[in-house]
Protein backbone atom coordinates (compact mmCIF):
# COMPACT_ATOMS: atom_id res chain seq x y z
CA UNK A 1 0.00 0.00 0.00
CA UNK A 2 1.29 3.44 -0.82
CA UNK A 3 1.99 6.11 1.77
CA UNK A 4 -1.45 7.68 1.31
CA UNK A 5 -3.25 4.39 1.97
CA UNK A 6 -4.19 3.97 -1.69
CA UNK A 7 -2.74 1.58 -4.17
CA UNK A 8 -2.37 -2.14 -4.02
CA UNK A 9 -4.66 -2.90 -1.08
CA UNK A 10 -3.77 -6.57 -1.07
CA UNK A 11 -0.01 -6.22 -1.03
CA UNK A 12 1.36 -8.54 1.64
CA UNK A 13 -2.00 -10.20 2.26
CA UNK A 14 -2.23 -13.92 1.56
CA UNK A 15 -5.30 -14.75 -0.53
CA UNK A 16 -8.00 -16.13 1.75
CA UNK A 17 -8.75 -18.98 -0.66
CA UNK A 18 -5.29 -20.47 -0.09
CA UNK A 19 -6.20 -21.52 3.45
CA UNK A 20 -7.91 -24.65 4.74
CA UNK A 21 -8.03 -26.52 1.48
CA UNK A 22 -7.67 -30.03 2.91
CA UNK A 23 -10.56 -32.24 3.96
CA UNK A 24 -11.41 -32.05 7.64
CA UNK A 25 -11.10 -35.83 7.85
CA UNK A 26 -7.44 -35.56 6.82
CA UNK A 27 -6.29 -33.22 9.58
CA UNK A 28 -6.16 -33.19 13.37
CA UNK A 29 -7.97 -30.65 15.54
CA UNK A 30 -4.65 -28.92 16.14
CA UNK A 31 -3.87 -28.69 12.41
CA UNK A 32 -7.37 -27.41 11.69
CA UNK A 33 -7.06 -24.80 14.44
CA UNK A 34 -3.69 -23.66 13.04
CA UNK A 35 -5.05 -23.40 9.50
CA UNK A 36 -8.13 -21.49 10.67
CA UNK A 37 -5.86 -19.23 12.72
CA UNK A 38 -3.81 -18.42 9.60
CA UNK A 39 -7.03 -17.72 7.70
CA UNK A 40 -8.22 -15.37 10.44
CA UNK A 41 -4.89 -13.54 10.63
CA UNK A 42 -4.95 -12.94 6.88
CA UNK A 43 -8.60 -11.88 6.98
CA UNK A 44 -7.90 -9.43 9.82
CA UNK A 45 -5.06 -7.93 7.76
CA UNK A 46 -7.61 -7.37 5.03
CA UNK A 47 -9.82 -5.72 7.68
CA UNK A 48 -6.94 -3.37 8.55
CA UNK A 49 -6.60 -2.46 4.86
CA UNK A 50 -10.33 -1.79 4.76
CA UNK A 51 -10.13 0.50 7.79
CA UNK A 52 -7.17 2.41 6.32
CA UNK A 53 -9.04 2.92 3.06
CA UNK A 54 -12.16 3.99 4.95
CA UNK A 55 -10.07 6.63 6.71
CA UNK A 56 -8.50 7.71 3.42
CA UNK A 57 -11.93 8.23 1.84
CA UNK A 58 -13.47 9.74 4.94
CA UNK A 59 -11.26 12.85 4.61
CA UNK A 60 -13.18 13.65 1.42
CA UNK A 61 -10.67 16.15 0.15
CA UNK A 62 -10.64 16.18 -3.63
CA UNK A 63 -6.95 15.34 -3.67
CA UNK A 64 -4.57 13.99 -1.10
CA UNK A 65 -1.09 15.52 -0.92
CA UNK A 66 -0.02 12.73 -3.29
CA UNK A 67 -2.77 13.74 -5.74
CA UNK A 68 -5.09 10.76 -5.40
CA UNK A 69 -8.65 11.68 -6.46
CA UNK A 70 -11.50 10.77 -4.12
CA UNK A 71 -12.98 8.50 -6.82
CA UNK A 72 -9.81 6.38 -6.82
CA UNK A 73 -9.96 6.14 -3.03
CA UNK A 74 -13.60 5.07 -3.14
CA UNK A 75 -12.86 2.45 -5.80
CA UNK A 76 -10.01 0.99 -3.74
CA UNK A 77 -12.25 0.98 -0.67
CA UNK A 78 -15.08 -0.75 -2.57
CA UNK A 79 -12.75 -3.44 -3.88
CA UNK A 80 -11.44 -4.33 -0.43
CA UNK A 81 -14.93 -3.98 1.10
CA UNK A 82 -16.43 -6.55 -1.27
CA UNK A 83 -13.46 -8.89 -0.91
CA UNK A 84 -13.62 -8.65 2.88
CA UNK A 85 -17.35 -9.30 3.28
CA UNK A 86 -17.24 -12.06 0.66
CA UNK A 87 -14.39 -13.82 2.45
CA UNK A 88 -16.39 -13.68 5.67
CA UNK A 89 -19.49 -15.19 4.13
CA UNK A 90 -17.94 -17.73 1.81
CA UNK A 91 -14.90 -18.86 3.77
CA UNK A 92 -14.24 -17.59 7.28
CA UNK A 93 -17.65 -18.14 8.91
CA UNK A 94 -17.87 -21.67 7.49
CA UNK A 95 -14.39 -22.54 8.73
CA UNK A 96 -15.16 -21.19 12.18
CA UNK A 97 -18.27 -23.39 12.36
CA UNK A 98 -16.30 -26.40 11.10
CA UNK A 99 -13.67 -25.80 13.74
CA UNK A 100 -16.28 -25.60 16.50
CA UNK A 101 -17.84 -28.83 15.26
CA UNK A 102 -14.45 -30.54 15.19
CA UNK A 103 -14.15 -29.69 18.91
CA UNK A 104 -17.60 -31.16 19.55
CA UNK A 105 -19.37 -27.82 19.90
CA UNK A 106 -22.63 -26.68 18.33
CA UNK A 107 -22.27 -23.25 16.76
CA UNK A 108 -25.84 -23.09 15.43
CA UNK A 109 -27.29 -20.94 18.22
CA UNK A 110 -24.54 -18.33 17.87
CA UNK A 111 -24.77 -18.35 14.08
CA UNK A 112 -28.56 -18.06 14.22
CA UNK A 113 -28.16 -15.03 16.47
CA UNK A 114 -25.39 -13.27 14.54
CA UNK A 115 -25.80 -14.29 10.92
CA UNK A 116 -28.88 -12.14 10.16
CA UNK A 117 -26.99 -9.08 11.44
CA UNK A 118 -23.92 -9.99 9.39
CA UNK A 119 -26.09 -10.54 6.34
CA UNK A 120 -27.68 -7.10 6.78
CA UNK A 121 -24.21 -5.56 6.98
CA UNK A 122 -23.19 -7.41 3.82
CA UNK A 123 -26.28 -6.14 2.03
CA UNK A 124 -25.35 -2.59 3.01
CA UNK A 125 -21.75 -3.08 1.84
CA UNK A 126 -22.92 -4.40 -1.54
CA UNK A 127 -25.39 -1.52 -1.84
CA UNK A 128 -22.56 0.95 -1.21
CA UNK A 129 -20.36 -0.78 -3.78
CA UNK A 130 -23.15 -0.77 -6.38
CA UNK A 131 -23.84 2.90 -5.74
CA UNK A 132 -20.21 3.96 -6.28
CA UNK A 133 -18.94 1.18 -8.60
CA UNK A 134 -17.86 3.38 -11.50
CA UNK A 135 -17.02 6.99 -12.25
CA UNK A 136 -20.47 7.74 -13.69
CA UNK A 137 -22.30 6.44 -10.61
CA UNK A 138 -19.74 8.10 -8.34
CA UNK A 139 -20.44 11.47 -9.97
CA UNK A 140 -24.23 10.91 -9.79
CA UNK A 141 -24.05 10.11 -6.06
CA UNK A 142 -21.17 12.31 -4.98
CA UNK A 143 -23.34 14.61 -2.85
CA UNK A 144 -24.45 11.63 -0.73
CA UNK A 145 -20.92 10.26 -0.23
CA UNK A 146 -20.32 11.87 3.16
CA UNK A 147 -23.58 10.51 4.54
CA UNK A 148 -23.07 7.11 2.90
CA UNK A 149 -19.55 6.85 4.30
CA UNK A 150 -20.88 7.59 7.77
CA UNK A 151 -23.48 4.82 7.42
CA UNK A 152 -21.02 2.27 6.04
CA UNK A 153 -18.49 3.10 8.78
CA UNK A 154 -21.16 2.52 11.43
CA UNK A 155 -22.24 -0.72 9.78
CA UNK A 156 -18.65 -1.96 9.57
CA UNK A 157 -18.02 -1.09 13.21
CA UNK A 158 -21.02 -3.21 14.23
CA UNK A 159 -19.93 -5.98 11.86
CA UNK A 160 -16.41 -6.06 13.30
CA UNK A 161 -17.86 -6.47 16.81
CA UNK A 162 -19.99 -9.40 15.64
CA UNK A 163 -17.08 -11.01 13.82
CA UNK A 164 -14.81 -10.56 16.82
CA UNK A 165 -17.43 -12.37 18.87
CA UNK A 166 -17.46 -15.23 16.34
CA UNK A 167 -13.67 -15.45 16.48
CA UNK A 168 -13.65 -15.43 20.29
CA UNK A 169 -16.47 -17.94 20.71
CA UNK A 170 -15.64 -20.31 17.85
CA UNK A 171 -11.85 -20.09 17.58
CA UNK A 172 -9.83 -18.28 20.25
CA UNK A 173 -11.32 -20.40 23.04
CA UNK A 174 -9.63 -23.48 21.54
CA UNK A 175 -6.13 -21.99 21.75
CA UNK A 176 -5.45 -23.59 25.13
CA UNK A 177 -6.74 -26.96 23.94
CA UNK A 178 -4.35 -27.13 20.97
CA UNK A 179 -1.34 -25.58 22.71
Phi, psi and omega in degrees: 000142182284174184298332181269009178083006181244154178129219183285095186291342184259003181302125178084002180254124178289133179303133182303321185295349181277355183261153172048061181260348180275158176294143179298330180292339184270356185229154179281167177302320181295316179296318178299313180302316181296319179292319178295322177299316178298319178300313181295317179301314179296317180296321179290332172294320177296323176299317178300317177300318179299315180296318178298318179291324175301315179294323180294321179284324187299337177296327176054028170278146183302320179223141173280172177303333179274359176085023181275119179295152180303319180304318180295320177298316181295319179296318178296318178299313181299319180299312181289323178302310181294318178299316183296309183292327177294317178300320178300309184289322189259353181222299191295310182300317179299317181292325176296319178294317178299319178298313179302316180296323180293337177264013177076023181253151177257115182265002187297320181297315179296316180295321178296328178285315189268329188300318178301324178290320177294320179296319178298320177295321178295317178301318179294320179297317180292323176299314179300313180301314180298323182290330185239023190291339178216172186299321180297311179294321178303312181295324178295325188253006186308321182295336181267358187300316181300313179295316180296322178295322178297316180294318182290325177297318178295317179297317179294321178300314178296319179298315181299321177297317179295316180294322177297324177294318176301314181298315181295314186281330186251354182225299188302327181295343180270354182306314181294327182291323184267351183289000000 
